[in-house]
C-alpha cells in the first residue's frame, strides 16, 4: 500500500493530540487508547474527519471500559458511552472516563433509536467484531447525526464483508498499519 499520509501539508496537523495521558489506566487500556489515538490522528491529518465533530456530542457504541470515549474527551467531545456490559461501564466510571449519567447500559442501536434526529456530531464504534450490525448502525446514525456529522467504525478483523456493505453508502475505507485496524469513516452528512 502506498503511503498517502503527509503530515506537513495538512492544515489539521496542529489539532492532532498524541501522547494523551494514560498513566491511570491498566496496560491493556493504555494500548487501546494509543491505537485509537493513532486512528483519530490519521483521520485528522488526512482531512477525513471534520475536527468540529470532535468538539460536539459523540456517542461511543460498545464503549467497553472507555478507551475511545477517553480519546474523544481529550479533543473536547461531550461523550456518552453505551455498552450492554454493566461491569465494563462501571470500570469506565471508576477510571473517570465517563460520568455515571454518561455511561449507558443498553444496546447501542437501541440507544440511537431513542435519540432525536440531528442531535449528534459523531458516532463511533471502535474495535468491533465480525458480526457487528454495521448497516443498522449506519441507518440509525445517519438519522441522529447533525449536518456534517460522521460515523467512525474500526475493527481488527478481516473487513472485506464490511467494506462491501459500507462502501456503497459513501464510507471511506482504509487500513491503518500501526493501529492494526480497518477504519471506516463516513463522509460528512449533508
N, C-alpha and C positions, 0 to 999 in steps of 0.2 A: 504494500500500500504506500502511495506517495505521501509525503508529509506536506500537508497543505496548511499547517498551523504556523502562523507567523506572528509572534508576539509584538514585534516592534511596530507593525503597521496598523494595529487595531486601536481605535480610539477608546475601547473598553478596557485596555490593559490596566489602566490606573485603578479600575474598580475591583480588580481581582484581589481576593483575600486568600493568601497562602499562610500556612502555619497557624491556623486557628487553634486557640488554646484547647488542649485535650488532657492535661495532666490529672484532672479529677475523674477520668474515666478509666475503665479497665483496658487492657491491651487490645482485646477484640474490638471494642468500640472505638478506640483510637485509630485502629487500622481502617475501620469502616468510615470514620469521619474523614480521614485522609483521602480515601478513594472518592467519596462524594465531593469533597473539596476540589479534587482534581477535575472531576466531571464538570462542575459548575464553572471553574476557571476556564476550561477548554471551550465550553459553550459561549462564555462571555467573550473570550479572546477572538473567537471565530464569528462573533456577531450573530449567533444563532439564538441567543437568549436576550430578550428585552430586559435591560437592567432595572427598569421601573417595576417589573413584576416581582423582583426580589425585595422590594420595599413595601409591597402591598400585602393583601390577605392571601395566605397559602394554606393548602390542605395537603398533608403528607399521609398518603394511604399506606397501610401496612407499616406504620411508623416504627414498630418494634420498640426498643428502648431509646429511640430518638436520634440516631446519628444524622439522618437527613434533616430533621427538624432543627438540630443544633447548628448545622451549617447554614441553613436558611435564616435562622435568627441572627447569625453573625452579620448577615447582609442587611438586616433590618426588617425582615418579614414578620408579620403577625401570623404565627403558625398554629394551626390546630392539627394535632396528631391523632390518627384514627387507626385502631387495631382491634382485632377480635380476641386478643390475648391480654387479659387483665394484668397478669404478672409482669409482662414487659412494659405496659403502660405505667405500672407502679414504679418500675425502675426509672423510667423517663422522668417521673415527678421527683423521685429520690435524688437523681443526679442534677435536678434543677433545669432540665431541658424544657419541660412543659409544666405549666401551672396545672393544678388539678382540673380546672374548668376547661382547659385546652387539650386534655387527654381524654379522648372519646372512645369508650368501649363499645364498638359497633362495627359491622361490616362496612368497608369503605364505600362501596357502590350505594348501599342503603343510606349512608350518611349524606352522600352527594344528592341523592333523590330528595332528601328533606330540605335542601337549601333552595333559596330563591334564585331566579335567573339573574345573570350578570352581576354576581356579588363577589367573585373570587378572581385573583390575579394569576395564581399559579397552582396547578395540581401536580403533585409528584408521587411517584411510586418507585422507590429505589430498591434494586436487587430483587426483582420479582421472580417467581418460579415459572416453569414452562407452562403450567396450566392456569396462569393468571388471566382473568377475563378482560383482556385488553380492549376489545370492541365495546363492551359495556362501559368500561372506564372512559373511553373516548366519547361515547354518546352522552353520558351524564356530565362529563367535564365540559364539553362544549356548551351545554345548556347553562351551567353555572358560571362559566368564565365571562369576565368583563371583556369588552372590545380590547384587543391586543393581548389578552390573556393567553397563557401557554400551558402545555402539559409536558412533563418530563417523565419518561419511564426508562429504567435501566434494568438489566438482567445479566447474570453471569452464565447463562445457558446458551446453547446454540439457538440463535434468534431468527433463523430463516422463516419459521412459521409466522412470527410476529411481524417480520418485515413484509411478508406477503399480505398480512392483514392490515397493517397500518399505513404502508407507503401510499396506497391509493387515496388516503384521507389527508394527504399533504404533510406527513411527518418526514422530517429529515432523519435519516438513519445513518449511524456511524459506529465504529468500534474504537474505543479509547484504550490504546495499548497499556499504558501504565496503570489504569484503573481496572484492567481485565474485565471489561464490561461492554455490552452493547448498549448504545444510547439512542433513544428515540425522543425527538423533541418536535412538537407541533409548530407549524408556522403560527404567527400571531393571529388570533381570532379577529375576523373582520367586524 
